[in-house]
């Protein structure tokens, strides 16, 4: 595996290789391959710190928000943005996605993905991420007592 990869390798990220890889991202990239853009697609940080997949061109940036890709798959549309300076290359993202799949997108391990049921191995109050093997979480439980009061009518008006 190329630890310096900047463009996606479809054979590596095929969901058939494990549920840690996004089916919708794979579909979108396959569609981009059919459009002959896949070799140019890289991860960038853009507006409001959103991750975009696409490429810079002379007058702008062509790409799509990663969230739209994850939700829409091949239906996610590519857009032309006229401010290429607003898109900064996100070094290491593609190589990390090749290595640990969707955990590269959700480094805090707080997002619920389709296929989430295969992500964790639970034992007691602890669970370990099976996708990346690098995250362990513990469950904190507590009981809260809440005192409430309210007024209730007991008779009519006189």
Secondary structure, DSSP 8 states (H G I E B T S, - for coil): --TT--S--HHHH-GGG-TTS-HHHHHHHHHHHHTT-GGG-EEEE-GGG-EEEEEEETTEEEEEEHHHHHHHGGG---EEES-GGG-EE-TTHHHHHHHHGGGGT-TTS----TTGGGTEEEETTEEEETTTS--EEE----------------S---
